[in-house]
Amino acid sequence: DNKGSAQLERRFEREIDILKKLQHPHIVRYYGGGKVGSQRFYAMELVTGGSLEGYLKKKKKLGWEETITLSRQVA
């Protein structure tokens, strides 16, 4: 419906505004975005090396020092 679509578009725009302001080594950078027809998009920095979820699955268990280090980066 139009109401839901308008809400979704406003939310998308709010998130873009937030991404534009964020500049931190542990947050992917926003490079730009736009709209093609009714499809909105944005481009973000490509980060290699996998996800935290994948890392945790691979490691199975972390020591407290590494847990604190990762938690500080996420926070």
C-alpha positions as CSV (number, residue, x, y, z in Angstrom):
1,D,0.0,0.0,0.0
2,N,1.0,3.6,-0.5
3,K,1.2,4.4,3.3
4,G,3.6,1.5,4.0
5,S,5.6,2.4,0.9
6,A,5.9,6.0,2.1
7,Q,7.0,4.9,5.5
8,L,9.6,2.6,4.1
9,E,10.9,5.4,1.9
10,R,11.2,7.8,4.9
11,R,13.0,5.1,6.9
12,F,15.4,4.5,4.0
13,E,16.2,8.2,3.8
14,R,16.7,8.4,7.6
15,E,19.2,5.5,7.5
16,I,21.0,7.2,4.6
17,D,21.3,10.4,6.6
18,I,22.7,8.5,9.5
19,L,25.2,6.6,7.3
20,K,26.4,9.8,5.8
21,K,27.4,11.1,9.3
22,L,29.2,8.0,10.5
23,Q,32.9,7.9,10.1
24,H,34.7,5.3,12.2
25,P,37.3,2.7,11.4
26,H,34.9,-0.1,12.5
27,I,31.9,1.1,10.5
28,V,31.6,0.6,6.8
29,R,31.6,3.8,4.8
30,Y,28.7,5.1,2.8
31,Y,29.6,6.2,-0.7
32,G,26.4,7.3,-2.2
33,G,23.0,6.1,-3.4
34,G,20.1,6.8,-5.6
35,K,16.9,5.5,-7.2
36,V,16.2,3.6,-10.4
37,G,12.5,3.5,-11.1
38,S,11.0,2.6,-7.7
39,Q,14.1,0.8,-6.5
40,R,16.3,2.7,-4.0
41,F,20.0,1.7,-3.5
42,Y,23.1,2.8,-1.7
43,A,26.8,1.8,-2.1
44,M,28.9,1.0,0.9
45,E,32.6,0.2,1.4
46,L,33.6,-3.4,0.6
47,V,35.1,-5.1,3.6
48,T,37.0,-8.2,3.1
49,G,37.8,-10.9,5.6
50,G,34.4,-12.2,6.5
51,S,31.8,-11.5,9.2
52,L,32.1,-11.6,12.9
53,E,29.5,-14.4,12.8
54,G,31.7,-16.5,10.6
55,Y,34.8,-15.7,12.8
56,L,32.9,-16.8,15.9
57,K,31.7,-20.1,14.2
58,K,35.3,-20.8,13.1
59,K,36.9,-20.1,16.5
60,K,34.2,-21.8,18.6
61,K,35.5,-20.2,21.8
62,L,37.2,-16.9,22.6
63,G,39.4,-15.9,25.5
64,W,38.2,-13.0,27.6
65,E,40.9,-10.7,26.2
66,E,39.7,-11.3,22.6
67,T,36.1,-11.1,23.7
68,I,36.7,-7.6,25.2
69,T,38.7,-6.5,22.1
70,L,35.9,-7.5,19.7
71,S,33.2,-6.1,21.9
72,R,34.8,-2.7,22.1
73,Q,35.1,-2.6,18.3
74,V,31.5,-3.5,17.9
75,A,30.3,-1.0,20.5
